[in-house]
């Protein structure tokens, strides 16, 4: 009964999100930090990149399957976003198609060849309501392929650098942010539920190493006008100092499938993680 009330409250918040309490005005200094925003060339991801760029001092990688889309986004951000910060932020391109596992290793290698640290990976790329029976390049169901398998492989290839960064970075500042949505949380498309599984399991495996792994929900944002509102959720998840390693998997307690068997769960997250590992292993090098 309590779980039903909580889910009902979640639905209301999705439809009528409150005014954000964490915004550009609350950002800490970002000097020297390195970020990746997948799908940062459009929508909520684009608005997030604009906020980071305006703060200055950092390097931001925008991923997309379209080089032209990334170039247009970078040009648009530089033309419309005011920044008085010195040094200015750097915007860089990283071409990858999360629906095609053969593109992911090359993209990760390209990033690793350029950077010695990675502070935050926003796994922002997400599709919803794909037509029934839609599949991606390797034949996986569209939501599972794009929202889970692709980001999982990308994250695993970058994980050693994230863990290395966490050893010397301020406590709880190195993070992996997964994306859910109102559609996912209220109707449960498979790819979105998978993100809950992956974040929960990665938190279980890396919390002791200082990595923060959480799922964020930008809310119901259907138009460009509302995209900045969704970006504030991503901004908070990535950069709020109120979030710590103790919050990783924080909401997992209401879903038995996220919990390990030894604490009363059914181990669904661990089993899904293992399946993703098996499916992506041939594409890891």
NORCORSUL-V444475 format. One record per residue. N is the residue number from 1. RES is the residue in one small letter. PHI is phi in whole degrees, -180 to 180 (none if undefined). D_FIRST is the distance of its C-alpha to the first C-alpha in Angstrom with 1 decimal. Layout:
n=N res=RES phi=PHI d_first=D_FIRST
n=N res=RES phi=PHI d_first=D_FIRST
This chain:
n=1 res=x phi=none d_first=0.0
n=2 res=x phi=-64 d_first=3.8
n=3 res=x phi=-63 d_first=5.3
n=4 res=x phi=-64 d_first=5.1
n=5 res=x phi=-65 d_first=6.4
n=6 res=x phi=-63 d_first=8.7
n=7 res=x phi=-64 d_first=10.0
n=8 res=x phi=-64 d_first=10.7
n=9 res=x phi=-65 d_first=12.5
n=10 res=x phi=-60 d_first=14.3
n=11 res=x phi=-61 d_first=15.6
n=12 res=x phi=-64 d_first=17.0
n=13 res=x phi=-63 d_first=18.7
n=14 res=x phi=-62 d_first=20.2
n=15 res=x phi=-78 d_first=21.7
n=16 res=x phi=-129 d_first=22.8
n=17 res=x phi=-65 d_first=23.6
n=18 res=x phi=-75 d_first=24.9
n=19 res=x phi=-63 d_first=28.5
n=20 res=x phi=-65 d_first=29.0
n=21 res=x phi=-100 d_first=29.7
n=22 res=x phi=-130 d_first=31.6
n=23 res=x phi=-141 d_first=34.5
n=24 res=x phi=-55 d_first=38.1
n=25 res=x phi=-67 d_first=39.2
n=26 res=x phi=-98 d_first=37.1
n=27 res=x phi=-66 d_first=38.4
n=28 res=x phi=-75 d_first=40.2
n=29 res=x phi=-63 d_first=43.5
n=30 res=x phi=-112 d_first=43.3
n=31 res=x phi=-56 d_first=46.9
n=32 res=x phi=83 d_first=47.5
n=33 res=x phi=-85 d_first=43.9
n=34 res=x phi=-124 d_first=43.3
n=35 res=x phi=-127 d_first=40.4
n=36 res=x phi=-123 d_first=39.5
n=37 res=x phi=-119 d_first=37.5
n=38 res=x phi=-73 d_first=37.1
n=39 res=x phi=65 d_first=37.4
n=40 res=x phi=-81 d_first=38.8
n=41 res=x phi=-91 d_first=41.3
n=42 res=x phi=-156 d_first=39.0
n=43 res=x phi=61 d_first=35.9
n=44 res=x phi=-62 d_first=33.6
n=45 res=x phi=-61 d_first=35.5
n=46 res=x phi=-62 d_first=38.8
n=47 res=x phi=-65 d_first=37.5
n=48 res=x phi=-63 d_first=36.4
n=49 res=x phi=-60 d_first=39.9
n=50 res=x phi=-59 d_first=41.5
n=51 res=x phi=-65 d_first=39.7
n=52 res=x phi=-67 d_first=40.8
n=53 res=x phi=-62 d_first=44.3
n=54 res=x phi=-64 d_first=44.7
n=55 res=x phi=-72 d_first=44.0
n=56 res=x phi=81 d_first=46.8
n=57 res=x phi=87 d_first=47.9
n=58 res=x phi=-114 d_first=45.7
n=59 res=x phi=-116 d_first=46.1
n=60 res=x phi=-122 d_first=43.6
n=61 res=x phi=-96 d_first=43.6
n=62 res=x phi=-105 d_first=42.4
n=63 res=x phi=-106 d_first=41.7
n=64 res=x phi=-166 d_first=42.0
n=65 res=x phi=-81 d_first=43.6
n=66 res=x phi=-112 d_first=46.1
n=67 res=x phi=-58 d_first=48.8
n=68 res=x phi=-65 d_first=49.8
n=69 res=x phi=-65 d_first=46.3
n=70 res=x phi=-67 d_first=46.2
n=71 res=x phi=-59 d_first=49.7
n=72 res=x phi=-65 d_first=48.9
n=73 res=x phi=-65 d_first=45.8
n=74 res=x phi=-63 d_first=47.9
n=75 res=x phi=-62 d_first=50.6
n=76 res=x phi=-65 d_first=48.2
n=77 res=x phi=-65 d_first=46.6
n=78 res=x phi=-65 d_first=50.0
n=79 res=x phi=-80 d_first=51.3
n=80 res=x phi=-118 d_first=48.5
n=81 res=x phi=-106 d_first=47.0
n=82 res=x phi=-81 d_first=48.8
n=83 res=x phi=-144 d_first=49.1
n=84 res=x phi=-109 d_first=51.4
n=85 res=x phi=-84 d_first=50.3
n=86 res=x phi=-129 d_first=52.9
n=87 res=x phi=-77 d_first=52.7
n=88 res=x phi=-72 d_first=51.0
n=89 res=x phi=-72 d_first=48.2
n=90 res=x phi=-108 d_first=49.2
n=91 res=x phi=-109 d_first=47.6
n=92 res=x phi=-129 d_first=48.0
n=93 res=x phi=-102 d_first=47.4
n=94 res=x phi=-142 d_first=45.8
n=95 res=x phi=-87 d_first=45.8
n=96 res=x phi=-158 d_first=43.2
n=97 res=x phi=-113 d_first=41.4
n=98 res=x phi=-71 d_first=38.0
n=99 res=x phi=-89 d_first=38.2
n=100 res=x phi=-134 d_first=41.4
n=101 res=x phi=-63 d_first=41.1
n=102 res=x phi=-72 d_first=44.9
n=103 res=x phi=-92 d_first=45.0
n=104 res=x phi=-80 d_first=42.7
n=105 res=x phi=-61 d_first=44.9
n=106 res=x phi=-62 d_first=47.7
n=107 res=x phi=-65 d_first=45.6
n=108 res=x phi=-64 d_first=44.4
n=109 res=x phi=-64 d_first=48.0
n=110 res=x phi=-62 d_first=49.3
n=111 res=x phi=-65 d_first=46.9
n=112 res=x phi=-65 d_first=47.7
n=113 res=x phi=-73 d_first=51.4
n=114 res=x phi=-105 d_first=51.1
n=115 res=x phi=-124 d_first=48.8
n=116 res=x phi=-106 d_first=48.6
n=117 res=x phi=-152 d_first=45.1
n=118 res=x phi=-147 d_first=41.8
n=119 res=x phi=-91 d_first=39.4
n=120 res=x phi=-143 d_first=36.6
n=121 res=x phi=-112 d_first=35.7
n=122 res=x phi=-91 d_first=33.5
n=123 res=x phi=-79 d_first=32.4
n=124 res=x phi=-90 d_first=32.1
n=125 res=x phi=-60 d_first=33.4
n=126 res=x phi=-162 d_first=30.8
n=127 res=x phi=-118 d_first=31.0
n=128 res=x phi=-144 d_first=28.4
n=129 res=x phi=58 d_first=28.8
n=130 res=x phi=-65 d_first=31.9
n=131 res=x phi=-55 d_first=33.3
n=132 res=x phi=-53 d_first=32.2
n=133 res=x phi=71 d_first=34.2
n=134 res=x phi=-67 d_first=35.5
n=135 res=x phi=-131 d_first=36.8
n=136 res=x phi=-103 d_first=38.4
n=137 res=x phi=-57 d_first=41.8
n=138 res=x phi=-84 d_first=41.1
n=139 res=x phi=93 d_first=39.3
n=140 res=x phi=-78 d_first=35.7
n=141 res=x phi=-51 d_first=33.0
n=142 res=x phi=-58 d_first=33.4
n=143 res=x phi=-66 d_first=30.0
n=144 res=x phi=-63 d_first=30.2
n=145 res=x phi=-65 d_first=33.8
n=146 res=x phi=-83 d_first=33.8
n=147 res=x phi=-88 d_first=30.4
n=148 res=x phi=-121 d_first=30.3
n=149 res=x phi=-64 d_first=33.5
n=150 res=x phi=-61 d_first=35.9
n=151 res=x phi=-61 d_first=34.1
n=152 res=x phi=-62 d_first=33.5
n=153 res=x phi=-62 d_first=37.2
n=154 res=x phi=-60 d_first=38.2
n=155 res=x phi=-63 d_first=36.0
n=156 res=x phi=-64 d_first=37.4
n=157 res=x phi=-70 d_first=40.9
n=158 res=x phi=-95 d_first=40.5
n=159 res=x phi=-59 d_first=38.4
n=160 res=x phi=-58 d_first=41.6
n=161 res=x phi=-72 d_first=42.7
n=162 res=x phi=-60 d_first=39.4
n=163 res=x phi=-67 d_first=39.4
n=164 res=x phi=-63 d_first=43.1
n=165 res=x phi=-63 d_first=42.4
n=166 res=x phi=-64 d_first=39.6
n=167 res=x phi=-67 d_first=42.2
n=168 res=x phi=-116 d_first=44.2
n=169 res=x phi=-80 d_first=41.8
n=170 res=x phi=-56 d_first=40.0
n=171 res=x phi=-54 d_first=36.9
n=172 res=x phi=66 d_first=33.8
n=173 res=x phi=-93 d_first=35.8
n=174 res=x phi=-95 d_first=36.1
n=175 res=x phi=-143 d_first=33.0
n=176 res=x phi=-121 d_first=31.8
n=177 res=x phi=-112 d_first=29.5
n=178 res=x phi=-96 d_first=27.7
n=179 res=x phi=-118 d_first=26.6
n=180 res=x phi=-119 d_first=23.5
n=181 res=x phi=-162 d_first=23.0
n=182 res=x phi=-61 d_first=20.8
n=183 res=x phi=-61 d_first=21.9
n=184 res=x phi=-64 d_first=20.9
n=185 res=x phi=-71 d_first=17.4
n=186 res=x phi=-97 d_first=16.5
n=187 res=x phi=-123 d_first=18.6
n=188 res=x phi=73 d_first=19.3
n=189 res=x phi=-57 d_first=23.1
n=190 res=x phi=-60 d_first=24.3
n=191 res=x phi=-66 d_first=26.4
n=192 res=x phi=-74 d_first=23.7
n=193 res=x phi=-59 d_first=21.2
n=194 res=x phi=-62 d_first=24.4
n=195 res=x phi=-66 d_first=24.9
n=196 res=x phi=-61 d_first=21.6
n=197 res=x phi=-61 d_first=23.0
n=198 res=x phi=-66 d_first=26.4
n=199 res=x phi=-65 d_first=25.6
n=200 res=x phi=-64 d_first=23.4
n=201 res=x phi=-71 d_first=26.2
n=202 res=x phi=-66 d_first=29.0
n=203 res=x phi=-60 d_first=27.4
n=204 res=x phi=-60 d_first=27.3
n=205 res=x phi=-84 d_first=31.0
n=206 res=x phi=-125 d_first=32.4
n=207 res=x phi=-57 d_first=30.7
n=208 res=x phi=-66 d_first=33.4
n=209 res=x phi=-93 d_first=36.0
n=210 res=x phi=91 d_first=34.8
n=211 res=x phi=-93 d_first=33.2
n=212 res=x phi=-99 d_first=30.1
n=213 res=x phi=-127 d_first=28.1
n=214 res=x phi=-139 d_first=25.2
n=215 res=x phi=-107 d_first=23.7
n=216 res=x phi=-118 d_first=24.1
n=217 res=x phi=-123 d_first=23.1
n=218 res=x phi=-73 d_first=25.9
n=219 res=x phi=87 d_first=23.8
n=220 res=x phi=-85 d_first=25.1
n=221 res=x phi=-120 d_first=28.9
n=222 res=x phi=-104 d_first=30.9
n=223 res=x phi=-133 d_first=34.2
n=224 res=x phi=-61 d_first=36.7
n=225 res=x phi=-61 d_first=36.2
n=226 res=x phi=-93 d_first=32.6
n=227 res=x phi=-55 d_first=33.4
n=228 res=x phi=-59 d_first=34.2
n=229 res=x phi=-62 d_first=30.8
n=230 res=x phi=-65 d_first=29.3
n=231 res=x phi=-65 d_first=32.0
n=232 res=x phi=-63 d_first=30.9
n=233 res=x phi=-65 d_first=27.7
n=234 res=x phi=-66 d_first=29.9
n=235 res=x phi=-62 d_first=32.3
n=236 res=x phi=-61 d_first=29.9
n=237 res=x phi=-62 d_first=28.5
n=238 res=x phi=-85 d_first=32.0
n=239 res=x phi=-129 d_first=33.9
n=240 res=x phi=-68 d_first=31.8
n=241 res=x phi=-77 d_first=32.9
n=242 res=x phi=-76 d_first=29.5
n=243 res=x phi=-93 d_first=28.2
n=244 res=x phi=-133 d_first=29.2
n=245 res=x phi=-61 d_first=29.0
n=246 res=x phi=-68 d_first=26.2
n=247 res=x phi=-92 d_first=24.0
n=248 res=x phi=-61 d_first=24.7
n=249 res=x phi=69 d_first=21.6
n=250 res=x phi=-57 d_first=19.6
n=251 res=x phi=-94 d_first=16.6
n=252 res=x phi=-67 d_first=16.9
n=253 res=x phi=-61 d_first=14.6
n=254 res=x phi=-87 d_first=11.5
n=255 res=x phi=-123 d_first=13.5
n=256 res=x phi=-59 d_first=14.9
n=257 res=x phi=-69 d_first=17.7
n=258 res=x phi=-85 d_first=19.0
n=259 res=x phi=-94 d_first=19.4
n=260 res=x phi=-70 d_first=22.5
n=261 res=x phi=-63 d_first=22.7
n=262 res=x phi=-69 d_first=24.1
n=263 res=x phi=-116 d_first=20.9
n=264 res=x phi=94 d_first=18.6
n=265 res=x phi=-92 d_first=18.3
n=266 res=x phi=-114 d_first=20.0
n=267 res=x phi=68 d_first=22.5
n=268 res=x phi=-64 d_first=22.2
n=269 res=x phi=-64 d_first=23.4
n=270 res=x phi=-64 d_first=26.4
n=271 res=x phi=-67 d_first=27.3
n=272 res=x phi=-67 d_first=27.1
n=273 res=x phi=-58 d_first=29.3
n=274 res=x phi=-60 d_first=31.8
n=275 res=x phi=-64 d_first=32.0
n=276 res=x phi=-62 d_first=32.7
n=277 res=x phi=-60 d_first=35.3
n=278 res=x phi=-64 d_first=37.0
n=279 res=x phi=-72 d_first=37.1
n=280 res=x phi=-94 d_first=38.5
n=281 res=x phi=-54 d_first=40.9
n=282 res=x phi=-65 d_first=43.8
n=283 res=x phi=-108 d_first=43.6
n=284 res=x phi=-83 d_first=43.4
n=285 res=x phi=-144 d_first=47.1
